[in-house]
């Protein structure tokens, strides 16, 4: 299971903190996510990673609605972003929202850090661990979050999809 906690952050300051922590830079992705309407807790998206020429079809189910930290995820690489979007549209799925972001990916001691600059929303840091022990994973995430100077007030429980749509306001 994918366990992640999302924090609102200052992009450049957090980049410096990750580098000083010793996190290894994995790469940069310029992402465009097309979400299709499904009632929560289900998510369906097609992701285009423009600078890498890759695309993915992803289905996620939120296991803790409201906190949005625990996900059961299925993902496959697809050969053509636009065709995949069109197939889903023809199958009757309606486009819900498009989220565009610049993502810097770092790894450190079993953690994945996804530092995002989301168009229209600003900076976010997703700290992620893949584990079957949810409570242990969250404890470890909070330990590293504290080292980075993050606390409960910095947590952003809303999905990017919700934030872009303005479902709950700013």
DSSP file (Angstrom, degrees, kcal/mol; ACC not computed):
  #  RESIDUE AA STRUCTURE BP1 BP2  ACC     N-H-->O    O-->H-N    N-H-->O    O-->H-N    TCO  KAPPA ALPHA  PHI   PSI    X-CA   Y-CA   Z-CA
    1    1 A X              0   0    0      0, 0.0   130,-2.5     0, 0.0     2,-0.6   0.000 360.0 360.0 360.0 143.3    0.0    0.0    0.0
    2    2 A X  E     -AB  71 130A   0     69,-1.9    69,-2.3   128,-0.2     2,-0.5  -0.791 360.0-171.3 -90.1 121.0    1.1    3.5   -0.8
    3    3 A X  E     +AB  70 129A   0    126,-2.9   126,-2.8    -2,-0.6     2,-0.3  -0.963  15.7 160.8-113.1 123.7    1.2    5.7    2.3
    4    4 A X  E     - B   0 128A   0     65,-2.6     2,-0.4    -2,-0.5   124,-0.2  -0.998  26.9-157.7-144.4 147.5    1.9    9.4    1.7
    5    5 A X  E     - B   0 127A   0    122,-1.9   122,-2.4    -2,-0.3     2,-0.4  -0.994  16.9-147.4-123.8 131.8    1.4   12.7    3.5
    6    6 A X  E     - B   0 126A   0     -2,-0.4   150,-3.0   150,-0.3     2,-0.4  -0.833  14.5-171.4-104.0 134.0    1.2   15.9    1.5
    7    7 A X  E     -CB 155 125A   0    118,-2.3   118,-2.5    -2,-0.4     2,-0.5  -0.943  25.9-123.9-122.8 142.8    2.5   19.2    2.9
    8    8 A X  E     + B   0 124A   0    146,-3.1     2,-0.3    -2,-0.4   116,-0.3  -0.752  49.1 164.7 -79.3 130.9    2.2   22.8    1.7
    9    9 A X        -     0   0    0    114,-1.8     2,-0.7    -2,-0.5   114,-0.5  -0.913  49.0 -99.0-143.0 166.1    5.7   24.1    1.3
   10   10 A X     >  -     0   0    0     -2,-0.3     4,-2.6     1,-0.2     5,-0.3  -0.853  39.7-143.7 -84.5 119.3    7.9   26.8   -0.1
   11   11 A X  H  > S+     0   0    0     -2,-0.7     4,-2.1     1,-0.2    -1,-0.2   0.918  92.3  39.8 -55.8 -55.1    9.3   25.0   -3.2
   12   12 A X  H  > S+     0   0    0      1,-0.2     4,-2.0     2,-0.2    -1,-0.2   0.893 116.1  50.2 -67.3 -41.1   12.9   26.4   -3.2
   13   13 A X  H  > S+     0   0    0      1,-0.2     4,-2.0     2,-0.2    -1,-0.2   0.912 112.5  47.4 -63.2 -42.4   13.4   26.3    0.5
   14   14 A X  H  X S+     0   0    0     -4,-2.6     4,-2.6     2,-0.2    -2,-0.2   0.862 107.6  56.4 -68.9 -35.3   12.2   22.6    0.6
   15   15 A X  H  X S+     0   0    0     -4,-2.1     4,-2.1    -5,-0.3    -1,-0.2   0.932 108.9  47.2 -59.1 -45.7   14.5   21.7   -2.3
   16   16 A X  H  X S+     0   0    0     -4,-2.0     4,-2.4     1,-0.2    -2,-0.2   0.900 111.5  50.9 -62.4 -41.8   17.4   23.1   -0.3
   17   17 A X  H  X S+     0   0    0     -4,-2.0     4,-1.7     2,-0.2    -2,-0.2   0.906 109.6  49.6 -64.8 -41.7   16.3   21.1    2.8
   18   18 A X  H  X>S+     0   0    0     -4,-2.6     5,-2.1     1,-0.2     4,-0.8   0.914 112.3  47.9 -63.0 -42.3   16.0   17.9    0.9
   19   19 A X  H ><5S+     0   0    0     -4,-2.1     3,-0.7     1,-0.2    -2,-0.2   0.893 111.4  49.5 -66.7 -39.2   19.5   18.3   -0.6
   20   20 A X  H 3<5S+     0   0    0     -4,-2.4    -1,-0.2     1,-0.2    -2,-0.2   0.782 104.5  60.0 -71.4 -25.1   21.0   19.2    2.8
   21   21 A X  H 3<5S-     0   0    0     -4,-1.7    -1,-0.2    -5,-0.2    -2,-0.2   0.733 119.9-112.0 -68.8 -22.9   19.4   16.1    4.3
   22   22 A X  T <<5 +     0   0    0     -4,-0.8    -3,-0.2    -3,-0.7    -2,-0.1   0.574  58.7 161.9  99.3  12.1   21.3   14.0    1.8
   23   23 A X      < -     0   0    0     -5,-2.1     2,-0.4    85,-0.1    -1,-0.3  -0.414  40.0-120.4 -66.1 140.3   18.4   12.9   -0.3
   24   24 A X  E     -D  107   0A   0     83,-3.1    83,-2.1    -2,-0.1     2,-0.4  -0.706  19.5-126.4 -86.0 128.3   19.4   11.7   -3.8
   25   25 A X  E     +D  106   0A   0     -2,-0.4    81,-0.3    81,-0.2     3,-0.1  -0.624  28.9 178.2 -74.6 124.8   17.9   13.5   -6.7
   26   26 A X  E     -     0   0A   0     79,-3.4     2,-0.3    -2,-0.4    80,-0.2   0.828  50.3 -69.0 -96.2 -41.8   16.2   11.0   -9.0
   27   27 A X  E     -D  105   0A   0     78,-1.2    78,-2.9     2,-0.0     2,-0.4  -0.956  38.2 -91.7 166.8 175.0   14.8   13.3  -11.7
   28   28 A X  E     -D  104   0A   0     -2,-0.3     2,-0.4    76,-0.2    76,-0.2  -0.922  30.1-168.9-116.2 139.7   12.4   16.0  -12.9
   29   29 A X  E     -D  103   0A   0     74,-2.8    74,-3.2    -2,-0.4     2,-0.7  -0.995  16.3-153.4-130.2 135.8    9.0   15.4  -14.4
   30   30 A X  E     -D  102   0A   0     -2,-0.4    20,-2.1    72,-0.2    21,-0.4  -0.924  33.6-167.5-104.2 106.7    6.7   17.9  -16.2
   31   31 A X  E     -DE 101  49A   0     70,-2.8    70,-2.3    -2,-0.7     2,-0.4  -0.746  27.5-173.2-108.4 142.4    3.3   16.3  -15.6
   32   32 A X  E     -DE 100  48A   0     16,-2.1    16,-2.8    -2,-0.3     2,-0.5  -0.976  15.9-166.2-126.0 116.9   -0.2   16.8  -16.9
   33   33 A X  E     -DE  99  47A   0     66,-3.2    66,-2.5    -2,-0.4     2,-0.7  -0.910   6.6-162.7-107.7 122.9   -2.8   14.8  -15.2
   34   34 A X  E     -DE  98  46A   0     12,-2.9    12,-2.1    -2,-0.5     2,-0.4  -0.924  13.0-161.6-102.8 114.4   -6.3   14.4  -16.7
   35   35 A X  E     -DE  97  45A   0     62,-3.0    61,-3.5    -2,-0.7    62,-1.1  -0.761   4.0-148.5 -95.4 141.9   -8.7   13.2  -14.0
   36   36 A X  E     -DE  95  44A   0      8,-2.6     8,-0.6    -2,-0.4     2,-0.4  -0.829  31.9 -93.2-107.9 149.2  -12.0   11.6  -15.0
   37   37 A X        +     0   0    0     57,-3.3    57,-0.3    -2,-0.3     2,-0.3  -0.454  58.9 145.9 -68.1 121.3  -15.1   11.9  -12.9
   38   38 A X        -     0   0    0     -2,-0.4     2,-0.1     4,-0.2     6,-0.1  -0.958  53.9-102.2-142.2 143.3  -15.6    9.0  -10.5
   39   39 A X    >   -     0   0    0     -2,-0.3     3,-1.8     1,-0.1     2,-0.0  -0.456  60.4 -74.1 -67.2 138.9  -17.2    9.4   -7.1
   40   40 A X  T 3  S+     0   0    0      1,-0.3    -1,-0.1    -2,-0.1     3,-0.1  -0.395 115.2  46.5 -61.4 143.8  -14.7    9.5   -4.3
   41   41 A X  T 3  S+     0   0    0     19,-0.1    21,-3.0    -3,-0.1    -1,-0.3  -0.907 107.0  75.2 -94.7  17.6  -13.0    7.4   -2.9
   42   42 A X  E <   - F   0  61A   0     -3,-1.8     2,-0.4    19,-0.2    -4,-0.2  -0.718  58.8-170.2 -95.9 143.6  -12.1    6.3   -6.4
   43   43 A X  E     - F   0  60A   0     17,-2.8    17,-2.4    -2,-0.3     2,-0.4  -0.995   6.9-175.6-132.1 137.3   -9.7    8.1   -8.7
   44   44 A X  E     +EF  36  59A   0     -8,-0.6    -8,-2.6    -2,-0.4     2,-0.3  -0.991  18.6 158.6-132.8 124.5   -9.0    7.6  -12.4
   45   45 A X  E     -EF  35  58A   0     13,-2.4    13,-2.8    -2,-0.4     2,-0.5  -0.974  34.9-144.8-144.5 157.3   -6.4    9.6  -14.3
   46   46 A X  E     -EF  34  57A   0    -12,-2.1   -12,-2.9    -2,-0.3     2,-0.5  -0.998  24.8-157.2-119.2 126.3   -4.1    9.6  -17.3
   47   47 A X  E     -EF  33  56A   0      9,-2.9     9,-2.2    -2,-0.5     2,-0.6  -0.900   6.9-162.7-110.1 129.3   -0.7   11.2  -16.6
   48   48 A X  E     -EF  32  55A   0    -16,-2.8   -16,-2.1    -2,-0.5     2,-1.0  -0.951   4.8-161.3-106.4 120.2    1.5   12.6  -19.4
   49   49 A X  E >>> -EF  31  54A   0      5,-3.3     5,-1.5    -2,-0.6     4,-1.2  -0.810  14.2-170.9-100.5  92.3    5.1   13.1  -18.4
   50   50 A X  T 345S+     0   0    0    -20,-2.1     3,-0.5    -2,-1.0    -1,-0.2   0.846  76.0  48.5 -58.1 -45.2    5.9   15.6  -21.1
   51   51 A X  T 345S+     0   0    0    -21,-0.4    -1,-0.3     1,-0.2   -20,-0.1   0.659 118.0  41.2 -76.1 -13.8    9.7   15.8  -20.7
   52   52 A X  T <45S-     0   0    0     -3,-1.2    -1,-0.2   -22,-0.2    -2,-0.2   0.496 102.6-125.9-107.6  -7.2   10.1   12.0  -20.6
   53   53 A X  T  <5 +     0   0    0     -4,-1.2     2,-0.3    -3,-0.5    -3,-0.2   0.849  66.8 128.8  65.6  34.2    7.7   11.1  -23.4
   54   54 A X  E   < -F   49   0A   0     -5,-1.5    -5,-3.3    26,-0.0     2,-0.3  -0.875  37.7-169.5-121.9 154.8    5.8    8.7  -21.0
   55   55 A X  E     -FG  48  78A   0     23,-0.6    23,-2.5    -2,-0.3     2,-0.4  -0.993   2.8-165.3-143.0 148.7    2.2    8.2  -20.1
   56   56 A X  E     -FG  47  77A   0     -9,-2.2    -9,-2.9    -2,-0.3     2,-0.5  -0.987  16.0-146.1-137.5 143.1    0.4    6.2  -17.4
   57   57 A X  E     -FG  46  76A   0     19,-2.7    19,-2.3    -2,-0.4     2,-0.4  -0.948  30.0-173.1-104.4 126.1   -3.2    5.1  -16.7
   58   58 A X  E     -FG  45  75A   0    -13,-2.8   -13,-2.4    -2,-0.5     2,-0.5  -0.975  20.1-171.0-130.7 134.2   -3.8    5.0  -13.0
   59   59 A X  E     -FG  44  74A   0     15,-2.8    15,-2.8    -2,-0.4     2,-0.4  -0.991  17.0-179.8-116.8 128.3   -6.7    3.8  -10.8
   60   60 A X  E     -FG  43  73A   0    -17,-2.4   -17,-2.8    -2,-0.5     2,-0.5  -0.959  16.7-160.0-126.9 146.9   -6.5    4.7   -7.1
   61   61 A X  E     -FG  42  72A   0     11,-2.3    11,-2.3    -2,-0.4     2,-0.4  -0.988  20.7-134.6-125.1 123.0   -8.8    3.9   -4.3
   62   62 A X  E     - G   0  71A   0    -21,-3.0     3,-0.4    -2,-0.5     9,-0.2  -0.608  15.5-169.4 -76.6 125.9   -8.5    6.1   -1.2
   63   63 A X  S    S+     0   0    0      7,-3.1     8,-0.1    -2,-0.4    -1,-0.1   0.564  83.2  37.2 -93.4 -10.6   -8.5    3.9    1.9
   64   64 A X  S >> S-     0   0    0      6,-0.7     4,-2.0   -23,-0.1     3,-1.9  -0.477  83.3-158.0-137.9  64.8   -8.9    6.8    4.4
   65   65 A X  T 34 S+     0   0    0     -3,-0.4    -2,-0.0     1,-0.2   -25,-0.0  -0.096  77.7  28.2 -48.9 138.9  -11.2    9.4    2.8
   66   66 A X  T 34 S+     0   0    0     91,-0.2    -1,-0.2     1,-0.1    91,-0.0  -0.230 123.9  49.3 100.9 -42.6  -10.8   12.9    4.3
   67   67 A X  T <4 S-     0   0    0     -3,-1.9    -2,-0.2     3,-0.1    -1,-0.1   0.794  84.6-161.1 -92.9 -35.7   -7.1   12.3    5.3
   68   68 A X     <  +     0   0    0     -4,-2.0   -62,-0.1     2,-0.1    -3,-0.1   0.922  51.2 118.2  55.5  51.3   -6.1   11.0    1.8
   69   69 A X        +     0   0    0     -5,-0.3   -65,-2.6     1,-0.2     2,-0.5   0.562  58.6  63.3-116.6 -18.4   -2.9    9.3    3.0
   70   70 A X  E     +A    3   0A   0    -67,-0.2    -7,-3.1    -6,-0.1    -6,-0.7  -0.948  62.6 175.5-119.1 123.6   -3.6    5.6    2.3
   71   71 A X  E     -AG   2  62A   0    -69,-2.3   -69,-1.9    -2,-0.5     2,-0.6  -0.978  29.4-152.6-132.0 137.7   -4.1    4.5   -1.3
   72   72 A X  E     - G   0  61A   0    -11,-2.3   -11,-2.3    -2,-0.4     2,-0.4  -0.958  37.3-170.8 -98.8 120.5   -4.5    1.2   -3.1
   73   73 A X  E     - G   0  60A   0     -2,-0.6     2,-0.4   -13,-0.2   -13,-0.2  -0.934  25.4-174.6-127.3 137.0   -3.1    1.9   -6.6
   74   74 A X  E     + G   0  59A   0    -15,-2.8   -15,-2.8    -2,-0.4     2,-0.4  -0.997  18.8 172.7-123.1 131.7   -3.0    0.2   -9.9
   75   75 A X  E     - G   0  58A   0     -2,-0.4     2,-0.4   -17,-0.2   -17,-0.2  -0.999  12.1-178.2-144.7 138.6   -0.9    1.8  -12.7
   76   76 A X  E     - G   0  57A   0    -19,-2.3   -19,-2.7    -2,-0.4     2,-0.3  -0.989  29.9-118.5-132.8 145.3    0.1    0.8  -16.2
   77   77 A X  E     - G   0  56A   0     -2,-0.4     2,-0.3   -21,-0.2   -21,-0.3  -0.640  31.4-159.5 -77.1 138.6    2.3    2.6  -18.8
   78   78 A X  E     - G   0  55A   0    -23,-2.5   -23,-0.6    -2,-0.3     3,-0.2  -0.870  19.4-133.7-118.7 155.1    0.4    3.4  -22.0
   79   79 A X  S    S+     0   0    0     -2,-0.3     2,-0.4     1,-0.2    -1,-0.1   0.706  90.3  33.2 -83.2 -18.8    1.9    4.2  -25.3
   80   80 A X     >  -     0   0    0      1,-0.2     4,-2.0     2,-0.0    -1,-0.2  -0.913  56.7-165.0-146.3 113.5   -0.2    7.2  -26.2
   81   81 A X  H  > S+     0   0    0     -2,-0.4     4,-2.4     1,-0.2     5,-0.2   0.952  92.6  46.0 -58.7 -55.4   -1.6    9.8  -23.8
   82   82 A X  H  > S+     0   0    0      1,-0.2     4,-2.2     2,-0.2    -1,-0.2   0.879 113.3  49.2 -62.1 -39.9   -4.1   11.4  -26.1
   83   83 A X  H  > S+     0   0    0      2,-0.2     4,-2.6     1,-0.2    -1,-0.2   0.894 110.3  51.1 -67.6 -38.9   -5.5    8.1  -27.4
   84   84 A X  H  X S+     0   0    0     -4,-2.0     4,-2.2     2,-0.2    -2,-0.2   0.922 110.3  49.1 -63.7 -43.6   -5.9    6.8  -23.9
   85   85 A X  H  X S+     0   0    0     -4,-2.4     4,-2.1     1,-0.2    -2,-0.2   0.917 112.7  48.9 -59.6 -43.5   -7.8   10.0  -22.9
   86   86 A X  H  X S+     0   0    0     -4,-2.2     4,-2.7     2,-0.2    -2,-0.2   0.887 108.1  53.1 -66.5 -39.8  -10.0    9.5  -26.0
   87   87 A X  H  X S+     0   0    0     -4,-2.6     4,-1.7     2,-0.2    -1,-0.2   0.938 110.9  46.9 -60.0 -46.4  -10.7    5.8  -25.2
   88   88 A X  H  <>S+     0   0    0     -4,-2.2     5,-2.3     1,-0.2     4,-0.3   0.899 111.6  51.4 -63.4 -39.8  -11.8    6.7  -21.7
   89   89 A X  H ><5S+     0   0    0     -4,-2.1     3,-1.5     1,-0.2    -2,-0.2   0.929 110.3  48.5 -61.5 -45.0  -14.0    9.5  -23.1
   90   90 A X  H 3<5S+     0   0    0     -4,-2.7    -1,-0.2     1,-0.3    -2,-0.2   0.772 103.7  61.0 -68.2 -25.3  -15.6    7.2  -25.6
   91   91 A X  T 3<5S-     0   0    0     -4,-1.7    -1,-0.3    -5,-0.2    -2,-0.2   0.540 128.8 -97.4 -76.6  -5.4  -16.3    4.7  -22.9
   92   92 A X  T < 5S+     0   0    0     -3,-1.5     2,-0.4     1,-0.3    -3,-0.2   0.464  77.5 139.5 106.5   2.2  -18.4    7.3  -21.2
   93   93 A X      < -     0   0    0     -5,-2.3     2,-0.4    -6,-0.2    -1,-0.3  -0.663  43.3-141.7 -80.2 132.5  -16.0    8.8  -18.6
   94   94 A X        -     0   0    0     -2,-0.4   -57,-3.3   -57,-0.3     2,-0.1  -0.764  20.0-111.5 -94.0 137.1  -16.2   12.6  -18.3
   95   95 A X  E     -D   36   0A   0     -2,-0.4   -59,-0.3   -59,-0.2     3,-0.1  -0.456  35.0-179.5 -62.6 136.8  -13.1   14.7  -17.9
   96   96 A X  E     -     0   0A   0    -61,-3.5     2,-0.3     1,-0.4   -60,-0.2   0.824  54.4 -24.1-104.8 -54.6  -13.2   16.2  -14.4
   97   97 A X  E     -D   35   0A   0    -62,-1.1   -62,-3.0     2,-0.0     2,-0.4  -0.990  47.8-132.4-160.2 155.6  -10.1   18.3  -14.0
   98   98 A X  E     -D   34   0A   0     -2,-0.3     2,-0.5   -64,-0.2   -64,-0.2  -0.972  18.7-166.4-116.7 130.5   -6.6   18.8  -15.4
   99   99 A X  E     -D   33   0A   0    -66,-2.5   -66,-3.2    -2,-0.4     2,-0.4  -0.972   3.4-168.6-118.3 124.9   -3.6   19.2  -13.0
  100  100 A X  E     +D   32   0A   0     -2,-0.5    19,-2.8    19,-0.2     2,-0.3  -0.936  17.1 158.2-115.0 135.5   -0.3   20.5  -14.3
  101  101 A X  E     -DH  31 118A   0    -70,-2.3   -70,-2.8    -2,-0.4     2,-0.5  -0.998  41.0-130.9-154.0 155.7    2.9   20.4  -12.2
  102  102 A X  E     -DH  30 117A   0     15,-2.0    15,-2.6    -2,-0.3     2,-0.5  -0.943  35.0-165.2-102.0 125.9    6.6   20.3  -12.2
  103  103 A X  E     -DH  29 116A   0    -74,-3.2   -74,-2.8    -2,-0.5     2,-0.5  -0.960  15.7-165.0-122.5 128.9    7.8   17.5   -9.9
  104  104 A X  E     -DH  28 115A   0     11,-2.8    11,-2.9    -2,-0.5     2,-0.5  -0.950  17.8-152.3-105.8 129.7   11.3   16.9   -8.5
  105  105 A X  E     +DH  27 114A   0    -78,-2.9   -79,-3.4    -2,-0.5   -78,-1.2  -0.888  17.5 173.9-110.8 131.4   11.8   13.4   -7.2
  106  106 A X  E     -DH  25 113A   0      7,-2.6     7,-2.9    -2,-0.5     2,-0.4  -0.919  13.6-155.2-128.5 154.8   14.2   12.5   -4.4
  107  107 A X  E     +DH  24 112A   0    -83,-2.1   -83,-3.1    -2,-0.3     2,-0.3  -0.987  16.9 164.0-131.9 145.7   14.9    9.3   -2.4
  108  108 A X  E >   - H   0 111A   0      3,-1.9     3,-2.3    -2,-0.4   -85,-0.1  -0.847  66.8 -23.0-162.0 121.4   16.3    8.8    1.0
  109  109 A X  T 3  S-     0   0    0      1,-0.3     3,-0.1    -2,-0.3   -86,-0.0   0.820 128.4 -41.1  48.2  44.9   16.4    5.8    3.4
  110  110 A X  T 3  S+     0   0    0      1,-0.3    20,-0.4    19,-0.0     2,-0.3   0.420 115.6 115.5  86.8  -2.3   13.3    4.1    1.8
  111  111 A X  E <   -H  108   0A   0     -3,-2.3    -3,-1.9    18,-0.1     2,-0.5  -0.752  52.8-151.8 -98.0 146.9   11.4    7.4    1.4
  112  112 A X  E     -HI 107 128A   0     16,-2.3    16,-2.9    -2,-0.3     2,-0.5  -0.987  10.7-161.7-112.6 129.1   10.3    9.0   -1.8
  113  113 A X  E     -HI 106 127A   0     -7,-2.9    -7,-2.6    -2,-0.5     2,-0.7  -0.952   4.0-168.6-110.6 123.0   10.0   12.8   -1.8
  114  114 A X  E     -HI 105 126A   0     12,-2.6    12,-2.5    -2,-0.5     2,-0.7  -0.916   4.7-165.4-113.8 104.6    7.9   14.4   -4.5
  115  115 A X  E     -HI 104 125A   0    -11,-2.9   -11,-2.8    -2,-0.7     2,-0.4  -0.813  15.9-168.2 -93.7 115.3    8.4   18.1   -4.5
  116  116 A X  E     -HI 103 124A   0      8,-3.2     8,-2.3    -2,-0.7     2,-0.6  -0.861  28.7-164.2-115.7 137.3    5.7   19.7   -6.7
  117  117 A X  E     -HI 102 123A   0    -15,-2.6   -15,-2.0    -2,-0.4     2,-0.5  -0.928  27.7-159.9-110.8 100.5    5.1   23.1   -8.1
  118  118 A X  E >>  -HI 101 122A   0      4,-2.8     3,-2.5    -2,-0.6     4,-2.3  -0.711  24.0-108.0 -92.4 126.5    1.4   22.8   -9.0
  119  119 A X  T 34 S+     0   0    0    -19,-2.8   -19,-0.2    -2,-0.5    -1,-0.1  -0.279 102.1   1.4 -55.2 122.7    0.1   25.3  -11.6
  120  120 A X  T 34 S+     0   0    0      1,-0.1    -1,-0.3    -2,-0.0    -2,-0.0   0.328 129.8  63.1  83.8  -7.4   -2.1   27.9   -9.8
  121  121 A X  T <4 S-     0   0    0     -3,-2.5     2,-0.3     1,-0.2    -2,-0.2   0.668  87.5-139.8-122.7 -26.2   -1.6   26.3   -6.4
  122  122 A X  E  <  - I   0 118A   0     -4,-2.3    -4,-2.8  -114,-0.0     2,-0.3  -0.686  47.5  -4.9 101.3-154.5    2.1   26.6   -5.4
  123  123 A X  E     + I   0 117A   0   -114,-0.5  -114,-1.8    -2,-0.3     2,-0.3  -0.588  53.5 168.4 -93.4 141.8    4.5   24.2   -3.7
  124  124 A X  E     -BI   8 116A   0     -8,-2.3    -8,-3.2    -2,-0.3     2,-0.5  -0.986  19.8-151.8-143.9 150.0    3.8   20.9   -2.1
  125  125 A X  E     -BI   7 115A   0   -118,-2.5  -118,-2.3    -2,-0.3     2,-0.6  -0.983   6.3-162.6-126.1 120.4    5.8   18.0   -0.8
  126  126 A X  E     -BI   6 114A   0    -12,-2.5   -12,-2.6    -2,-0.5     2,-0.6  -0.904   5.2-162.0 -97.4 122.1    4.5   14.4   -0.8
  127  127 A X  E     -BI   5 113A   0   -122,-2.4  -122,-1.9    -2,-0.6     2,-0.4  -0.937  19.8-172.6-104.3 122.1    6.5   12.1    1.5
  128  128 A X  E     +BI   4 112A   0    -16,-2.9   -16,-2.3    -2,-0.6     2,-0.3  -0.911  21.0 175.1-127.6 141.9    5.8    8.6    0.5
  129  129 A X  E     -B    3   0A   0   -126,-2.8  -126,-2.9    -2,-0.4     2,-0.6  -0.993  24.1-139.8-137.5 139.4    6.5    5.1    1.8
  130  130 A X  E     +B    2   0A   0    -20,-0.4     2,-0.3    -2,-0.3  -128,-0.2  -0.909  47.6 134.6 -99.5 120.4    5.3    1.8    0.4
  131  131 A X        -     0   0    0   -130,-2.5    -2,-0.1    -2,-0.6     3,-0.1  -0.990  58.2-140.2-160.9 154.0    4.3   -0.5    3.3
  132  132 A X  S    S+     0   0    0     -2,-0.3     2,-1.1     1,-0.1    -1,-0.1   0.595  94.0  77.2 -91.2 -14.8    1.7   -2.9    4.5
  133  133 A X     >  -     0   0    0      1,-0.2     4,-2.3  -132,-0.1     5,-0.2  -0.780  63.3-178.5 -97.6  92.6    2.1   -1.5    8.1
  134  134 A X  H  > S+     0   0    0     -2,-1.1     4,-2.5     1,-0.2     5,-0.2   0.910  77.0  47.7 -61.1 -48.5    0.2    1.8    7.8
  135  135 A X  H  > S+     0   0    0      1,-0.2     4,-2.2     2,-0.2    -1,-0.2   0.900 113.0  48.3 -64.6 -41.0    0.8    3.1   11.3
  136  136 A X  H  > S+     0   0    0      2,-0.2     4,-2.3     1,-0.2    -1,-0.2   0.913 111.6  50.8 -63.7 -42.3    4.6    2.3   11.2
  137  137 A X  H  X S+     0   0    0     -4,-2.3     4,-2.5     1,-0.2    -2,-0.2   0.922 110.6  48.3 -62.2 -44.7    4.9    4.0    7.8
  138  138 A X  H  X S+     0   0    0     -4,-2.5     4,-2.5     1,-0.2    -1,-0.2   0.890 109.6  53.1 -64.0 -38.8    3.1    7.2    9.1
  139  139 A X  H  X S+     0   0    0     -4,-2.2     4,-1.8    -5,-0.2    -1,-0.2   0.931 110.9  46.6 -61.2 -44.9    5.3    7.3   12.1
  140  140 A X  H  X S+     0   0    0     -4,-2.3     4,-2.0     2,-0.2     5,-0.2   0.896 110.5  52.9 -64.8 -40.6    8.4    7.1    9.9
  141  141 A X  H  X S+     0   0    0     -4,-2.5     4,-2.5     1,-0.2    -1,-0.2   0.926 109.5  49.2 -60.2 -44.1    7.0    9.8    7.6
  142  142 A X  H  X S+     0   0    0     -4,-2.5     4,-2.2     1,-0.2    -1,-0.2   0.851 106.6  56.3 -66.5 -33.2    6.4   12.1   10.6
  143  143 A X  H  X S+     0   0    0     -4,-1.8     4,-1.3     1,-0.2    -1,-0.2   0.937 113.0  39.8 -62.4 -46.0    9.9   11.6   11.9
  144  144 A X  H  X S+     0   0    0     -4,-2.0     4,-1.5     2,-0.2    -2,-0.2   0.849 111.8  58.0 -72.7 -33.0   11.4   12.7    8.6
  145  145 A X  H  <>S+     0   0    0     -4,-2.5     5,-2.9     1,-0.2     4,-0.2   0.910 105.0  51.0 -60.8 -41.8    8.8   15.5    8.3
  146  146 A X  H ><5S+     0   0    0     -4,-2.2     3,-1.4     1,-0.2    -1,-0.2   0.886 105.7  54.8 -64.1 -38.4   10.0   16.9   11.6
  147  147 A X  H 3<5S+     0   0    0     -4,-1.3    -1,-0.2     1,-0.3    -2,-0.2   0.856 108.2  50.5 -60.7 -34.4   13.6   16.9   10.5
  148  148 A X  T 3<5S-     0   0    0     -4,-1.5    -1,-0.3    -3,-0.1    -2,-0.2   0.436 122.6-109.0 -83.6   0.1   12.5   19.0    7.5
  149  149 A X  T < 5S+     0   0    0     -3,-1.4     2,-0.3     1,-0.3    -3,-0.2   0.720  72.2 140.2  81.4  21.3   10.7   21.4    9.8
  150  150 A X      < +     0   0    0     -5,-2.9    -1,-0.3    -6,-0.1     2,-0.2  -0.748  23.9 174.6-100.6 146.6    7.2   20.4    8.8
  151  151 A X    >   -     0   0    0     -2,-0.3     3,-1.8    -5,-0.0     4,-0.5  -0.778  49.5 -77.5-139.0-175.7    4.3   20.0   11.2
  152  152 A X  G >  S+     0   0    0      1,-0.3     3,-1.2    -2,-0.2    -2,-0.0   0.812 123.2  60.9 -57.6 -34.0    0.5   19.3   11.4
  153  153 A X  G 3  S+     0   0    0      1,-0.2    -1,-0.3     3,-0.0  -145,-0.1   0.745 100.6  56.1 -67.0 -20.9   -0.3   22.8   10.2
  154  154 A X  G <  S+     0   0    0     -3,-1.8  -146,-3.1  -147,-0.1    -1,-0.2   0.588  82.1 112.3 -85.4 -10.9    1.6   22.2    7.0
  155  155 A X  B <   -C    7   0A   0     -3,-1.2     2,-0.5    -4,-0.5  -148,-0.3  -0.389  50.0-162.7 -67.4 136.6   -0.5   19.1    6.1
  156  156 A X        +     0   0    0   -150,-3.0  -150,-0.3     1,-0.1    -1,-0.1  -0.909  10.0 178.7-118.6  99.8   -2.7   19.5    3.0
  157  157 A X        +     0   0    0     -2,-0.5   -91,-0.2  -152,-0.1     2,-0.1   0.682  50.9  97.5 -77.3 -16.3   -5.3   16.6    3.1
  158  158 A X  S    S-     0   0    0      1,-0.1     2,-0.1  -152,-0.1    -2,-0.1  -0.435  78.4-114.8 -75.6 147.2   -7.2   17.7    0.0
  159  159 A X     >  -     0   0    0     -2,-0.1     4,-2.4     1,-0.1     3,-0.2  -0.392  23.4-115.8 -71.3 153.6   -6.4   16.0   -3.3
  160  160 A X  H  > S+     0   0    0      1,-0.2     4,-2.9     2,-0.2     5,-0.3   0.895 119.2  58.6 -56.8 -38.3   -4.8   18.1   -6.1
  161  161 A X  H  > S+     0   0    0      1,-0.2     4,-1.7     2,-0.2    -1,-0.2   0.907 108.2  44.3 -56.7 -43.9   -8.0   17.4   -8.0
  162  162 A X  H  >>S+     0   0    0     -3,-0.2     5,-2.1     2,-0.2     4,-1.0   0.900 113.0  50.9 -69.1 -41.2  -10.1   19.0   -5.2
  163  163 A X  H  <5S+     0   0    0     -4,-2.4     3,-0.4     2,-0.2    -2,-0.2   0.911 110.4  48.5 -64.3 -43.4   -7.7   22.0   -4.9
  164  164 A X  H  <5S+     0   0    0     -4,-2.9    -1,-0.2     1,-0.2    -2,-0.2   0.895 113.1  47.8 -64.4 -39.6   -7.7   22.8   -8.6
  165  165 A X  H  <5S-     0   0    0     -4,-1.7    -1,-0.2    -5,-0.3    -2,-0.2   0.668 107.2-129.1 -74.1 -15.8  -11.5   22.6   -8.7
  166  166 A X  T ><5 +     0   0    0     -4,-1.0     3,-0.8    -3,-0.4    -3,-0.2   0.804  52.0 155.9  71.8  27.9  -11.7   24.8   -5.6
  167  167 A X  T 3 <S+     0   0    0     -5,-2.1    -4,-0.1     1,-0.3     3,-0.1   0.877  79.2  21.2 -56.1 -41.8  -14.0   22.3   -3.9
  168  168 A X  T 3  S-     0   0    0      1,-0.4    -1,-0.3    -6,-0.3    -5,-0.1   0.198 114.3-113.0-114.0  15.1  -13.1   23.4   -0.4
  169  169 A X    <         0   0    0     -3,-0.8    -1,-0.4     1,-0.2    -3,-0.1  -0.169 360.0 360.0  78.9-179.3  -11.8   26.9   -1.2
  170  170 A X              0   0    0     -4,-0.1    -1,-0.2    -3,-0.1    -7,-0.0   0.484 360.0 360.0 -69.8 360.0   -8.2   28.1   -0.9
